[in-house]
Amino acid sequence: MKLTLRVWRQKNADATGAMSTYEVDGISQDMSFLEMLDILNEQLILAGDDPVAFDHDCREGICGACSLVINGDAHGPERTTTCQLHMRSFEDGDTIDIEPWRASAFPVVKDLVVDRSAFDRIIQAGGYISAPTGTAPEAHAASVPKPDADFAFEHAECIGCGACVAACPNGSAMLFTSAKINHLNVLPQGAPERETRVLDMVARMDDEGFGGCTLTGECATACPKGIPLPSIAAMNKEWLRATRKARR
């Protein structure tokens, strides 16, 4: 395959970025998207140019570090992480636009790399439990109703990649925040912080500069792990309940 790549290049958060165009040839349909970028970078290095900076880690669809906007879609045309997107999803001769996440709360570090530490600070605000559970086997022995366990497991699948933010017209982190809150709040170990967790994490989300939720569903559509949109409704209910209790 021969492809035209339009890649966002930006030296740092303060620099003005722009799209640069590159041609790559000999791309196999069996390559992953990141392997294709590796080929591009080899080409740039051999030409004495600066390679394109992009994040990656596991390359197994687990960590979400590889996050990119591809042709306007978070992670590209398939519902998967960028590293698990393969070139057979494209056609020979295609032009592919490759950009970083677009959100004020995710400043560009360089090229396609963004700083997603705002997510870490949201979790730090309330994503913990204070109930002593002993060793892991003892914690696993805590009695949890099956529906609650299933609900918690579903929302524990969030990998914090930020696709929900990148896809949202307002750059909202509501799906991420709600998933983390719902995961812990239905478990007995997380009960002591149930009310304060909701208020603290939502307040931190606002402080980080994420936009308001539009409830239009782009976040759930972009999520590579399929975190459901109803998690936002559940979290909003938690937030209202906690807010009312805090005002008493």
C-alpha positions in Angstrom: 0.0 0.0 0.0 1.1 3.5 -0.7 -0.4 6.2 1.6 -0.3 9.9 2.0 -0.1 10.9 5.7 -1.0 14.3 7.0 0.5 14.4 10.5 0.2 17.1 13.2 3.7 18.4 14.1 4.2 20.6 17.1 7.4 21.1 19.1 5.8 21.8 22.4 2.7 23.2 24.1 3.7 26.8 23.4 4.7 26.3 19.8 2.3 26.8 16.9 1.5 23.4 15.3 0.7 22.5 11.7 -0.1 19.5 9.5 2.9 18.1 7.6 2.5 15.7 4.6 4.5 12.5 4.1 4.3 9.7 1.6 4.9 6.1 2.8 5.1 3.0 0.5 5.3 -0.7 0.9 2.8 -0.8 3.8 1.3 -4.2 4.5 -2.4 -4.5 5.3 -1.4 -6.8 8.2 0.6 -4.0 9.9 -0.8 -2.2 12.9 -1.3 1.5 12.7 1.7 2.1 15.0 3.9 -0.2 12.9 3.0 2.0 9.9 4.1 5.0 12.0 7.3 3.2 12.8 8.0 2.8 9.1 7.4 6.6 8.6 9.8 7.4 11.5 12.5 5.1 10.0 12.1 7.0 6.8 12.4 10.4 8.5 15.4 9.4 10.5 17.2 8.1 7.4 16.5 11.5 5.8 17.9 13.3 8.8 14.5 14.7 9.9 12.9 14.7 13.3 10.7 11.6 13.8 7.1 12.0 14.8 6.6 11.7 18.5 3.6 9.5 19.5 2.7 7.6 22.7 2.6 3.8 23.0 3.2 1.2 25.6 1.7 -2.3 25.6 0.6 -2.3 21.9 -1.9 -5.0 23.0 -5.1 -2.9 23.4 -4.8 -2.7 27.1 -3.3 0.6 28.3 -4.7 3.2 25.8 -1.4 5.1 25.7 -1.4 5.0 21.9 -4.4 7.4 21.6 -4.7 9.3 18.3 -7.4 11.0 16.2 -7.4 9.4 12.8 -9.4 11.0 10.0 -11.4 12.8 12.6 -12.2 9.8 14.8 -10.8 8.9 18.2 -8.7 5.7 17.6 -9.7 5.6 14.0 -12.5 3.9 12.0 -12.7 0.8 14.1 -13.9 0.4 17.7 -10.6 -0.5 19.2 -7.4 1.2 20.4 -5.0 2.7 17.9 -2.4 0.0 18.4 -5.0 -2.7 17.5 -6.1 -0.8 14.4 -4.7 -2.5 11.3 -3.9 -1.1 7.9 -6.5 -3.3 6.2 -9.0 -0.8 7.5 -7.6 1.6 4.8 -7.3 1.5 1.0 -4.2 1.8 -1.2 -3.8 5.5 -2.1 -5.7 6.8 0.9 -4.9 10.1 2.6 -4.9 9.7 6.4 -5.0 12.7 8.8 -3.3 11.9 12.1 -3.8 14.3 15.0 -3.4 14.3 18.8 -6.4 14.5 21.2 -8.0 17.9 21.0 -8.9 19.2 24.5 -7.7 22.2 26.5 -7.3 19.8 29.5 -4.9 17.7 27.4 -2.0 20.1 26.4 0.3 18.9 23.6 3.7 17.7 24.8 5.1 17.2 21.3 3.5 16.2 17.9 0.9 13.5 18.7 1.7 13.2 22.5 -0.6 15.0 25.0 -0.4 15.3 28.7 -3.3 13.3 30.2 -2.2 13.8 33.9 -5.5 15.6 34.5 -7.1 12.1 34.6 -4.7 11.1 37.3 -5.7 14.1 39.4 -9.4 13.3 39.0 -8.7 9.8 40.4 -6.5 11.2 43.2 -9.4 13.4 44.3 -11.6 10.4 45.2 -10.6 7.2 43.5 -9.5 5.4 46.6 -10.9 3.3 49.4 -10.1 3.6 53.1 -11.8 0.5 54.4 -9.2 -2.1 55.4 -9.6 -5.3 53.4 -6.5 -7.2 54.3 -4.7 -9.2 51.7 -6.0 -9.6 48.1 -7.7 -13.0 48.9 -9.5 -11.4 51.9 -10.7 -8.5 49.8 -11.9 -10.9 47.1 -13.9 -12.7 49.8 -16.0 -9.6 50.6 -19.7 -10.4 49.9 -20.8 -8.4 46.8 -24.2 -9.0 45.1 -23.8 -10.4 41.6 -25.6 -7.4 39.9 -23.3 -5.0 41.8 -20.2 -7.0 40.9 -21.2 -7.1 37.2 -21.9 -3.3 37.2 -18.5 -2.6 38.9 -16.6 -4.9 36.5 -18.2 -3.2 33.5 -17.0 0.2 34.6 -13.6 -1.0 35.7 -12.9 -1.7 32.1 -12.2 2.0 31.5 -8.5 2.3 30.6 -8.3 6.1 30.8 -7.3 6.6 27.2 -9.3 9.9 26.8 -11.2 8.9 23.7 -14.4 10.1 25.4 -12.8 13.6 25.9 -11.5 13.7 22.3 -14.8 12.7 20.8 -17.0 15.1 23.0 -17.8 18.5 21.3 -17.3 20.1 24.8 -14.2 18.0 25.7 -16.1 16.6 28.7 -14.5 13.9 31.0 -17.9 12.8 32.3 -17.8 9.3 30.9 -14.3 8.7 32.4 -15.2 10.2 35.8 -18.6 8.4 36.0 -17.0 5.1 35.2 -14.4 5.4 38.0 -17.1 6.6 40.4 -19.6 3.9 39.5 -16.9 1.2 39.7 -16.0 2.0 43.4 -19.4 3.2 44.7 -21.2 -0.1 44.2 -18.6 -2.1 46.1 -18.7 -2.4 49.9 -15.0 -1.4 50.2 -15.8 1.9 48.6 -18.9 2.7 50.7 -17.2 5.0 53.3 -16.3 7.6 50.6 -19.5 7.2 48.6 -20.8 10.8 48.9 -17.4 12.6 49.1 -16.0 10.7 46.2 -18.7 11.9 43.8 -18.4 15.6 44.9 -14.6 15.6 45.0 -14.1 13.9 41.6 -16.7 16.0 39.8 -15.2 19.2 41.3 -11.7 18.1 40.3 -13.0 17.4 36.8 -14.4 21.0 36.6 -11.1 22.4 38.0 -9.1 20.7 35.3 -11.0 22.5 32.6 -13.0 19.7 31.0 -16.2 20.9 29.4 -19.8 20.0 30.3 -21.5 16.8 29.3 -23.7 17.1 26.2 -25.5 13.7 26.7 -25.2 13.2 22.9 -23.3 10.0 23.2 -20.1 10.6 21.2 -18.1 9.5 24.2 -19.7 6.1 24.4 -19.4 5.6 20.7 -15.6 6.4 20.8 -14.8 4.3 23.9 -12.7 1.3 22.7 -13.9 -0.7 25.7 -17.6 0.0 25.3 -18.2 1.8 28.6 -22.0 2.5 28.3 -23.5 6.0 28.2 -26.0 5.0 31.1 -23.0 5.2 33.4 -23.3 9.0 33.1 -26.9 8.9 34.1 -26.0 6.7 37.1 -23.2 9.1 38.1 -25.5 12.1 37.8 -27.9 10.4 40.1 -25.1 9.8 42.6 -24.0 13.4 42.3 -27.5 14.8 42.9 -28.0 12.5 45.9 -24.6 13.3 47.4 -25.2 17.0 46.8 -28.5 17.0 48.6 -27.0 15.1 51.5 -24.0 17.5 51.7 -26.5 20.5 51.9 -28.4 19.1 54.9 
